Amino acid sequence: MLAKISAAWPSVFRITVGTFWLYFASTKWRSVDWLQGLVAVLLILGLATRWAGILGLLLALNLALVVAFEVGDPGFRWLYYLSVLVNAQVIVSGPGPLALARFSWAPTYLR
């Protein structure tokens, strides 16, 4: 049982990060910030996971650098720094076993 849970951990982690980006994108849906929603959908479905993770890492790094110089409260900044680390973990761990990229019908560029 524990082996199955540890094998599924990268997928659960990826879906959680995708849900974070989907929530973040939902706060921006009235503007032109469609990119965060795309990253979220790719991460939740498990398609092009590493590319979506790289894109999420760049977005999170951008937000972290803005917050580092704009916000004076150090307790608030750690949330943005954590999002950089979380996206880096998605890049390293990959899609996991519960991903659409595992199916043979998924195009190569989405694996």
C-alpha positions in Angstrom: 0.0 0.0 0.0 2.8 2.4 0.9 4.6 1.6 -2.3 1.5 2.6 -4.3 1.2 5.8 -2.5 4.8 6.7 -2.9 4.6 5.8 -6.7 1.6 8.1 -7.1 3.1 11.0 -5.2 4.6 12.8 -8.3 1.1 12.8 -9.9 -0.6 14.1 -6.7 2.0 16.8 -6.4 1.7 17.8 -10.1 -2.1 18.0 -9.8 -1.8 20.1 -6.6 0.6 22.5 -8.4 -1.8 22.7 -11.4 -4.7 23.5 -9.0 -2.6 26.3 -7.5 -2.0 27.8 -11.0 -5.6 27.3 -11.9 -6.7 29.2 -8.8 -4.1 31.9 -9.6 -5.3 32.2 -13.2 -9.0 32.4 -12.1 -8.2 35.7 -10.3 -6.9 37.1 -13.6 -9.5 35.8 -16.1 -10.9 39.2 -16.9 -7.5 40.4 -18.3 -5.2 38.9 -20.9 -3.3 36.7 -18.5 -4.4 33.4 -20.2 -0.9 31.8 -19.8 -1.3 30.7 -16.2 -4.5 28.8 -17.0 -2.7 27.0 -19.8 0.0 25.9 -17.4 -2.6 24.7 -14.9 -4.5 22.6 -17.4 -1.4 21.0 -18.8 -0.2 20.1 -15.2 -3.5 18.8 -14.1 -3.9 16.6 -17.2 -0.3 15.5 -17.1 0.5 16.7 -20.7 3.9 18.3 -21.4 4.5 18.3 -17.7 8.1 19.3 -17.7 7.5 22.1 -20.3 4.6 23.4 -18.2 6.7 23.1 -15.1 9.4 25.2 -16.8 6.8 27.8 -17.8 5.4 27.8 -14.3 8.9 28.1 -12.8 9.5 31.2 -15.0 6.2 32.7 -14.0 6.8 32.0 -10.3 10.3 33.4 -10.5 9.0 36.6 -12.1 6.4 36.9 -9.3 9.0 36.1 -6.6 11.3 38.8 -7.9 8.6 41.4 -8.1 7.4 40.6 -4.5 11.0 40.5 -3.2 11.4 44.2 -4.2 7.9 45.5 -3.7 6.6 43.9 -0.5 8.1 44.8 2.8 6.6 41.9 4.8 9.1 39.0 4.7 6.4 36.7 6.1 4.4 37.2 2.9 7.3 36.7 0.5 7.8 33.1 1.4 4.6 32.0 -0.4 6.1 33.3 -3.7 9.5 31.7 -3.0 7.8 28.5 -2.3 6.0 28.5 -5.6 9.4 28.6 -7.3 10.6 25.5 -5.4 7.3 23.7 -6.1 7.5 24.2 -9.8 11.2 23.1 -9.8 10.1 19.9 -8.1 7.5 19.3 -10.8 10.2 19.6 -13.4 12.4 17.1 -11.6 9.7 14.5 -10.7 7.9 14.5 -14.0 4.3 13.6 -14.7 4.1 10.5 -12.5 1.9 7.4 -13.2 -1.4 9.2 -13.3 -1.0 11.3 -16.4 -2.5 11.4 -19.9 1.0 11.5 -21.3 1.4 7.8 -20.4 -1.1 6.8 -23.0 0.2 5.8 -26.4 -2.3 8.0 -28.2 -0.7 11.1 -26.7 1.5 12.9 -29.2 5.2 12.8 -28.5 5.6 16.6 -28.0 3.0 16.3 -25.1 4.8 13.6 -23.2 
